[in-house]
Amino acid sequence: MNFHEVRFPASLSFDSVGGPERRTDVVTLANGFEERNTPWAHSRRRYDAGFGMRSLNDIETLVSFFEARRGQMFGFRWKDWSDYKSGAATADVSHGDQVIAVGNGTQTEFQLAKTYSSGGFSYVRPIVKPVLGTVMIGLEQDLMREGVDFEVDLSNGLVTFSASPPEGVEITAGFEFDVPVRFDTDKIQTSVASFQAGDVPNVPVIEVRV
């Protein structure tokens, strides 16, 4: 896979601009009603990292990171400061933040996920890039022990239990996570004069499926 398990410098992504994007096909019928469909089951996030550049040292760090990824060639981890926790943005991560599955007595592998709810509707987002040392798993609110009761694959967000959770038992999780992305350009254009004048470079970043 063309993906590097390395995070874009979090200090540079802090002031980035971006968020989720959906694709909806809208057809207006002759009677004025609409038919709306989407080919995407999951949203895709876009960011502009240019707003995080505050000094020439930041530009140097960006160029080094860009060159090491070969432009668009290799994906990398990205911290979305507006959405990087399983629970509330201002709360500490807890093993009861998200219900990710219900045990059936045989299954041992489960995908980390985050549910977004509003007005009685919800969307379940698979989490594929959890952050090292932040994943907590619970069974019926009892905290499990990583390395003893379960293992987590940081490259795809799969949790594997040493023994299958009993049937009907809620499996909960808390975690921090990154977004898998790549640069959406093969060139970085900047100059000392324009940067010192407040003109930041355009550094588009886009989420990738992994």
Secondary structure as GFF3:
##gff-version 3
##sequence-region A 1 210
A	DSSP	beta_strand	3	7	.	.	.	ID=ss1
A	DSSP	alpha_helix	10	13	.	.	.	ID=ss2
A	DSSP	beta_strand	17	21	.	.	.	ID=ss3
A	DSSP	beta_strand	25	28	.	.	.	ID=ss4
A	DSSP	beta_strand	34	37	.	.	.	ID=ss5
A	DSSP	beta_strand	44	48	.	.	.	ID=ss6
A	DSSP	three_ten_helix	49	52	.	.	.	ID=ss7
A	DSSP	alpha_helix	56	68	.	.	.	ID=ss8
A	DSSP	beta_strand	75	78	.	.	.	ID=ss9
A	DSSP	beta_strand	98	102	.	.	.	ID=ss10
A	DSSP	beta_strand	109	111	.	.	.	ID=ss11
A	DSSP	beta_strand	113	118	.	.	.	ID=ss12
A	DSSP	beta_strand	121	126	.	.	.	ID=ss13
A	DSSP	beta_strand	136	139	.	.	.	ID=ss14
A	DSSP	beta_strand	142	143	.	.	.	ID=ss15
A	DSSP	beta_strand	150	153	.	.	.	ID=ss16
A	DSSP	beta_strand	158	161	.	.	.	ID=ss17
A	DSSP	beta_strand	170	174	.	.	.	ID=ss18
A	DSSP	beta_strand	179	183	.	.	.	ID=ss19
A	DSSP	alpha_helix	192	196	.	.	.	ID=ss20
A	DSSP	beta_strand	204	207	.	.	.	ID=ss21
###
